[in-house]
Amino acid sequence: RMARVGQIANKIVPQGFSEFAQMCFQIIKLLATIIWISHLTSCAWFAFGAYMPSDTDSHWIASVPPLAQYQYFTAFHWAVSQWTGAGSIDISPRSTAERVVNVFLLMCGLVFGGSVISVLSATMMQFRMMHQSQTEKLSKLHTFLVQTGVHQAIAVRVQRQAQDRMAIQHPLREDQVDALGYLSDGLLLELRTNMFWGLLVTCPVMRWIDVVEKETIAAVCFAACKFTYLAPGETLFQAGDEAVATYLLVKGTIKYTQILGPSLAAPKTSEVQHGTWLAEGALWCLWTHVGDATALTKSKVLVLDVAEFANVVRSSGVEELCKQYSRSYHSTIIHSPPERPPGDLPSDATDCTEVLCGMNHDCQLLVSRAAFSQLTRSRRAALFMVTKGFDKLEQEINAGKCLALQNGLGEVQRLVVVVVLKVWNKSNCVLTQIGTWDPDDQKCIPDVKLPGTKKAQDELPAEAVQRVLNNDLALLADRIDLVSEETEVKWQDSAAYGINTKYLRKVNTAQLVAEPPSFARASYRAATRSEKRSNSIAGALQRANRRAHSLGGVLAETVGASWRTGSAGSKTEEVEQSELELQDVDGWEPRLQEVFLMARGKKMGLYAWLPAEVLTHLQQPENVVKLTSWTDRIQCTDGELTQIT
């Protein structure tokens, strides 16, 4: 047990103790060893005196009073004197066996005592030399400050900081361990991979490279990684310096102050915690630091050398992947909004998923297939393949409709990029799709959402927006001006695929600058559920499209989210205006809104201009039932909406 305690203490003490504390620990450990050995020896000496047979019929214990405490400490005193050679006491052996033991311990004590004295002397001399070296350095610093005429206040601060930092005990660096030079390249590769791999793959791109080609990450660990240590107040990099490395804060806290950048009114300061990457952009483009990074506490930093990383990648199988990521990263940086200038810290603009979306389909497919292969080997794969759309997910990945990524925990996640349009009119209402007419099922399906679509293969978000305008909103395409773009992130478990899905929504805000010509009200015809549905849906879609272009859409005025049925007022059973029923949503009663049809491929979408509050209400799960009760009574015939009474 004592040996185990000593091993644990040897592991703990060197990690953060000063040289003086380590010297004191060595002395205490030496004294503890002497006490422990003396205790064992005193117990054995007491047993000799009390129980061993004697050829002289006498024992040493007969010369001391018969008190247990006194007898133990007398034996302990005798044992200490034997081991340390400190001298003898008034106890002498009375038998041959006791005399032999005494002579043996005196000889052992001669060697042991000399060793103790040499260890203590070496420890004290080492501490004295170290202290003398520090004293000489501080003396030279003092002489320099006096000779250069530095102001006394500054000189005191300089000397104090130098003294404080000299007292800090940093962990050993690789270049300080000469024994590592005797290792073979293979074993050194294993050592460095073990040291750096777990930290390196916390960067998403490094994790993708590791999944695609593990040998490349091992080579990066061997050639491009090292640790550096910062004392409080020490600078990692400064604004304006050319970046030569990317950094990962492993331990400690760093203060980062962004100084440079467009539209940066004042320096922006933040505290960087462990696990954060700094200046990641240096890996992918020519990067100049735009802020200062200074350690607030003792910090350990992983340094990833940019030049060495580039050399490793050039001779690997992931060169094209890294080139594509570099191009996309650079494009993301230069197109970042002025109000959110890029810095040395991670940001939403440089999120790995954003950058991945700008890469070509081949590289996206490479990353997705690597993650997909991890999914097929997981324990959940068997159940997933049976109960979920495994093949369909693979088809979506191959078609570029979604991506598969592996997170830091090794879990496979699905990424879907969705582009939506948030079009405002002059009445501050939002263009909203409230339903879809399905010609196959002959019913209206409630579907409250903004117009949008998934990003297709090798398609930029701007191209996807234009596709929505040309296909779904052709009537309004030339009357809409795009204003801005924002990114929204939503995590949700996919019911179709059974894996966690990240929806990256590119919300494009737009303004309707001109109303379509010849807006007209729709004629809604009251019908019964038994009415025959004999008209061709295809013909109805064609007529709806023609009417949409000629009249500007089939429109009907409604009372926002509260539509009420009117009475027929003509002999042809058609009314000029028939308001559709839908119960109030949380008592909201906005002004009149318009509902109209626009073709969406084989289906037709029901659109309306809704206030933002109404849109929010209708998207609540509890209000879907109310909307469904209205859409269940809607029928589309000859391009006209009919409400079944």
N, C-alpha and C positions, 0 to 999 in steps of 0.2 A: 504493500500500500504506500509506504514512504517513497519507494522508487517511482510509483505512478504519479504521486503528488509532485515529485521533482520534475518529471517529464512535462506535466501540465504547466507547471510554473515556467519552465524554460520556453514553452510556446507562447505564453501570454506576455511575459515581461518585455521581450525585445520589440513588441509591436508599437509601443507608444511611450516608453520610458526614456528619460534623458540618460546621458552617460553617467551622471552622478548617481541617479536612482539605480541604474544597472550595477554600478560598483557596490552600492549598499546591499543590493539584493544578493550579489555574489558572496559578500562577507556573511550575511545572515544565513545563507544556504550552507556555508562552510561550518559555521557555529552549530547549526541545527544538526549537521552530519556528525560532528564531534559529540554532541549531547546524546544523539541516538545510539551511536556505537558505545559510548561510555555506559549508557543505561543497560544495554545488552551484556556488556562485560561485567558490570557490577552484579547483575543477577546471577551470572555464571560463577563469579567469585564468592557470592553469598552461598550458593549451593555447594561449592567445594568446602567451605568452612562448616556448613551445617550437616551435610549428609555423606560426604565422601569418607571412606576409611582412612585412617592415619597410621603410619608406621612408628610414630612417636607418641601415640595416644594423646595428641594435642592438636588444636586447630586455632587459626587466627581469631575466630569469632569469640573464643573464650576470653580474649583480652579486652573486650568491650562490654559495656553494660547490656543486659538482656532487654533492650527496648527496640521494637521493630523499626521505628522511624530512624533512630540513631544508627542502628546497624545498616540500614539501606544507604543512608547518606554517607556513612563511613566507607562502605564498599564503593559508592559512586565516586567519592573523592579519590580513593585509591586508583580506580580505573582511569579517571581523567589524568592523574599524574603519570600513569604508565603510558598512555597514548600520546600525550603531548610532550613528555620528557620534562615536565615542569618541576620535577623534584619528587622526593619520597615523603611519606607521612609516617606517623608512629604506629604503623601496622606492618608486621613482618610475617612471612610464611613460617608455619610451625611443623610442616611435614614435607616429605620429598615431593609429592605431587604439587603442593602449593608452591614450592620453590621452582619447579619446572615451569609452571604457568607464569610465575613472576618473571623468570628469565626470558621466556618467549615473548611476553608482552613488552618487555623493555626493548627487545630487538625490533619488534614491529613499531613501537613508539618512536624509535630512532628514525626510521624511514618516514613514518606518517607525520611526525612532528616537523621534520625538515621540509616535507611537501607542503604542509600547511603554511609554514613561514614563507616558502618561495611563492606560493599562490597569492598570499596577502601582499607580499612585496611587489609582485608583478602587477597586481590590480591597482595598488596605490601608485606605482610608478606610471602606469598607463594613464590614470586619471590626472596625475600631475603633469605629464607631458601634454595631454590634451588641453588642460587648463592653461599651461604655459603657452601653447600655440595660440589659443584664443587671446590670451593677454598680449602676446606680441602683435597679433593682427589689430587689436583695438588700440594698442599703443601707436602703431604705424598710422592708423586712421586719425588718431588725435593729433599726431605730428603733422599730417597732411592738412588737416583743417586749420591748424594754427598757422602753418606756412602760407596757405592760400588766403588767409584773412577772412574766413567765413564768419558770418555773424554768429554770436554766441548761441542765440535761441535756435538757429538752424543746426548748428554744430551739435547741440545737446540732442535734438531730435534724431539726427543722423546716427550718432553713437548709440542711442537707445534702441533704435530699430535694428542696427547691425548686431547689437548684443542679443536682442530678443530672437532674431532669426538664426544666429549662430547656435543658440541653445535648443533650437528645434531639431528633433531627431527624425529624419526622413527615412522611409524604408529603402532598402538597397535597390539599386537599378541593375539591369542586366550587365551593363558595361563595368560594373564594380565587382562582379562575381567572375573571377578569373577561371574557376573550375568549369564554367560552361563552355569554355573554348576547347575542352577535351572531349566533348560529346560529338557523336557522329551526326551527320546532317539529318538522317532519318529520325533519330531520337530527339534532336533539337526541334524538328518539325512537329513531332507529337507534343513536345513540351509547349511550344508557342501556340499551337492550336488549342491545347487545353487551357492556356492562359487567356486567350483572346476570343475564341469562337463564341462563347456564350454572350459576351458583350457586343460583339460585332453584329450578330443576327438580330439585335434589337432594332437595327435600322431596316425598314421594310425592304429596301432594294437589295441589301446584303442577304436578307432572308430569301428573296426570290432567287438570287444567284446561288445560294446554298442548296435550294431545292432542285434547281436546274443542273448545277454542276458543282458538287462538293469539293472537288480538287481545287477549284479556283479560290474558294474561301480559305482553304488550308494554305494556299500559296500567299494570299493576302495577309493572313496571320503571321506567316513566316517572314515576309519581306517588308511589310508596310506598317506594322503595328508596334507600339511601345507605350510604356507608361511614363508619365511625368507627374511631379508632385509640386503643389503650390502652397506657400505659406500665406497666412492672412495678409492682405494688402498687395500680394504679388500679382502682376499682370500676365494674363494669358495671351492677349493680343490687343492691339489698339486700332482705332479708326484710321483709315487711310493706308494701313499696311496691306501688302499683297498677301493673300491667303496661300499658304503652302501646305496646309493640313486641315483636316476635319477633326473635331474633338467630341468626345463623349465624356460627360461628367459622371464619374463612377462613384465618388464619395465627396461630401462637402457641399458648400453653397458658393455660388459665384454671382456677383452683381454685374448685370449687363446694361450698359447705357448706350442706346442708339443715338448717334449724333448726326450722321449724314443721311440724306434721302430727300427725294422731292416731296414738297408739301409738308415737310416736317417743321412745325412751328417751334417746338421746343424739344430738348433732349428727352427721350423716353426711357425710363429706368425700370428694370424688373429683376427679381431674384430668380436665378436658375437653380433648380433642384437636381439631385442626382437622377440619372437616367435620361437626361436631355442631350440631344445632339446640337452642336454649335457649328456654324459655317459649313453646313452640308453642301451648299452650292459650290464650294471649291472643288468638289469631286466632278462636277458636270459642266463647269464653265470657268472662264477667267474671273476670279472673284476678288474683290477688294473689301476688306472689313469696313462696315459702316458704323461700328460701335466699339466701345471699350469693354473688355471682360476682365474683372478683377476679383480675386478670391476674397470672400468674407471670412471663411474658416479654412482650416487645413483641408486641402482638396487633393483628390487623386483623379487624374484625367488620362483617358485613353487617346493617344495621338495616332491618327491614320494619315500617313504621308501620301499626298496627292500624286507626286511623280512616281513613287513606287507602285501605287495602286494602278496607275495608267499602264505601267510596264507589264504588270501581271495580266491585266485585262487584254492587252494587245495580243498576247500569245495564248489566249484561252478560247473556249467555245461560246462565251457570252459576250464577245466583242460587239456584235451587232445589237444585242439587247442593250448594252450600256450606251452605245452610240445613239440609238433611238431615244433612250431615256434622257440623254444629255440634250438632244435637240428639243424634245418636248419640254424639258425643264427650262431651257433658255427661252423658249417661246412663252411659257407661263410667266416667267419673270418679267419679260419686256411688256407683256400685256396686263400686268397687275394694275389695279386701279390706283390713281395717284394718292387717294386718301388712305390707302393701306400699302405704303412702300415696303418692299421686301427688306429683311434684315438678316442678321446672322442666326437668329432663332427660328425654329420651325413656325410656319404660318399656314393658314387655310389655303392661301394661293399656291403654296408649294407642297401641298399634301400629296403623298405618293399616288393616291388614287386619281387625283386630278391630272398628275403628270402621265400616269399610265393611260388615261383616256385619250391623250394626244399622240400616242405611239401607233405605229402601223399594226395591221391586223396580225401579221406573222409573229411579232414580238408579244402582243397581247395573248395570242394563242399559245405561245411557248410558256408563258407564266401560268396561264389558266390550266393547261394540260398537266403541268408539273403539280399544281395544287390538286387538280382532279385525281391524279394518280395517288396522292396521299389519302384522298377520300375513299378510294376503292380499297385501300389497305387497312382502313380503320375498322374498329369493332362494330360500328354502326352501319357499315356498308351493306352487310347482308340484309338487314331489316330495311335499310333505305332503298335498296334495289327492288325489293319486293313490294313495298308499300308506296313508294314515291316515284315521281317521273324521272328516274335516273337517265334513261335514254334521251328523254326530252331535254334535260339539262345539258347533256353532252351536245345535242343538236344546237341548242341556243348558244353554247360556247363556240362551236365551230362556225356558226353563222354570224358571230360578233354581236349578238343581242345582249349578252351579259358576259361577265368575267368571273373567274374563280380565283380567290386569293387565300393565302395562308397567313394567319395572324401570328403574333408573338407567342401564343400558347399552343401553336401547332394546329389550331382549328381551321377548317376550311370555311370560307365565307363567300357569299355571292355578291357581286357588285353590278348594279344596274344604273345606267345613266339615263335620266329622264329630262327631256327639254319641255318646258311649259311656257305658255304665253299668258301674261296677266295684262289684258287689254282694258284700259279705262276709257270711258266716253266722256263727253262734256258734262254729263250729269253726275260724275263721280261714281259710276256703277261699273262693275266688272263683268266682262263677257264670260259666261259660265255655261258649261254643258250640264243640263239637268237630267238628261235621259238619252236613250238610244233605241230607235225602232229596229227590231230584229225581224227581217222578213221570213226567216226560217221558222221561228217560233210564233210569228204573228202576234207579237206583244211588245209593249214599250217597257224597257228595263230602266229602272232608276239608276242614275250614275252621275252624281254631283262631283264635278271636277273642272279644273281649268283645261282649256285646249292644250294638247301636248302629245308627245310620242317618245318612244325609246330611241336612243341614238343608234344608228345603223353602223354596219361595218365600215371602217375607214372613213367615217363621216365626222366632220367637225361640228361642234354644237351650233355654230352659226348656220351651217348647212341644214341641220335638222330643223332649226327654226323656220328657215325658208321653205322646207318641205311641208311643215304644218300649214304655213300660210298658203302655199300653192294647192295643197290637196284638201285640207279640212276647212280652211277659211278663205277659199278663192274669192268669194263675194266681197270680202273686206281687205284682201291682201294689199291692194294699191292705195288703201285709205288708212293704213296703220304705219306709224312711225315708231321704231324701236328706240327706247330711252336708255335703259340700263340693264345690267345682268347681275344677279346675285345667286349664290350657291347655298342650297339648304341640304342638310344631311338628315336622313331618317333611317333608323335601324328597325327592322321588323322581321320576325320569323316567317319565312315563306311557307304558306300552306301547301303549295303545289310541289315544293322540292324538299321541305323539311330541314332546311339549313338557314342560318341567320343571314339576312340580306341587307346590304347597305344601299339605300336609294339616294343617289346623288342627283338632286333636282337643280337644274339650271333654270331659274325663274327669270324670264325676260320680261321686264316691264315695258309696256307699249301704250301709245295714245292713239285713239281714233280721231283723226283730224278732220274727217268729212263723213257725213251720213250717206249711205247708199241711196241712189235715186229712186223715186217712185215708191216710197214706203207705203204699204197698203195693209189694211186689216184683213185677217183671215176670216173666212166663213166657216164656222163650225156647225156641223149638222147633228142634231140630236138623234140617237139611234138606240136600238134595244140590243140586248145580248144575243137575241135569236136572229139578228140581221145576218144575212148571208155575206160572206167575204169572197166574192167571186172575181174581184178585179186582180189583174196581174200586178205583182209587186214590182217586177222589173219595169213595167210600163209606168207604174206610179213613180218610181225613182227617176225615170227619164223626164216625166212631166214635172216632177218637183225641181229637177235641175234647171229645166227650161224656165219655169216660173221664177226660180231664184234669180236667174240672170235678167229676166225681163222686168220683174217687179221689185227686185231688191230683196227677195226672201218672202216666205209665207209667214206673215206676222199676225199676232193676236195680242191685244192689250190684256194684261192681267193685273191683279192687285198683288204684286210682289210675291210673297209666300202665302197669301190668303186669297185664293181664287174662288169665286162664287158663281153658281149656275144662274144664267138669265133665262128668260122665256122666249119662245119662238115668236117672231113678229111678222112673218111673211107667209104667203100661200105656198111657196115652194119648200116650206119647212126649214129654210136656211135663214139664219139671223145675221145681221150685220156684225154683231158682237155677242159672243157667248162666253162668259167668264167661267173658267174651270175651277172646280172646288178643290181646296186643300185647307185643312185646318190651320189656324194660326200657329206659328212657331214661337213659343214663349211670348205670346201677345204682340209680336211684331207686325205692324201694318204699314208697310212703306207705300209710296206713291205707285201709280200705274207703271208696269214694266212690260216688255215685249217678249214674246216667245216666238221663235221661228225655226224653220227646218233648214239644214244644210246637209248635203250628201257627204258621207264618209265611206268611200268605197262601195261595198254592197249594202251598207247600212246607212241610216240617216240619223243625224244627231239633233236633239232638241236643245236649243240655245236660248238664253235669256240674259238681259242686262240686270244684274242684281247688285244691290248695295253690299259692301263688304260684310256688314253684320249679318245679312240674310244668308250669304254664302257660308259664313262660319256656322250659323245655326243649322243649316241644312246638312252640313258635313258631320254633325254630331250623330253618333250611333242611335240615340233614342229617337231622332227625328226621321230616320230612314223609313221607318214603318209608316209614318204619315205621308211621306212622299210616295211610297209604294202603293198606298191605298188610292192615290190619284192616278198614278201611271197604269194601274191595273185596268182602269176604265177608259184608256186611250187607245184609239185605233187609227191607223193610217190607211186611207183609201183614196186613190187617184191623186196622191200628193197632198191630200187634205187631212188634217187631224180631226178625228171624230170622238166625241165623248159618249160612252155607253151609259144610259140612264137606268 
